[in-house]
């Protein structure tokens, strides 16, 4: 279902399931900026395309040579 919608907005639980990581690990990645998301009430919302970027190893930060 989520595979068909590139810019679907995922909840924390959906994102953890998609990435196959624990909630604490997911939240750590949000806090340190490895995954970009938006705080919405008590939870976080993130685009599926952002999770795909994360899975591809694209950091979003420039790396010094």
Secondary structure, 3 states (H helix, E strand, C coil): CHHHCCCCEECHHHHHHHHCCCHHHHHHHHHHCCCCCEEECCEEEEEHHHHHHHHCCCCCCCCCC
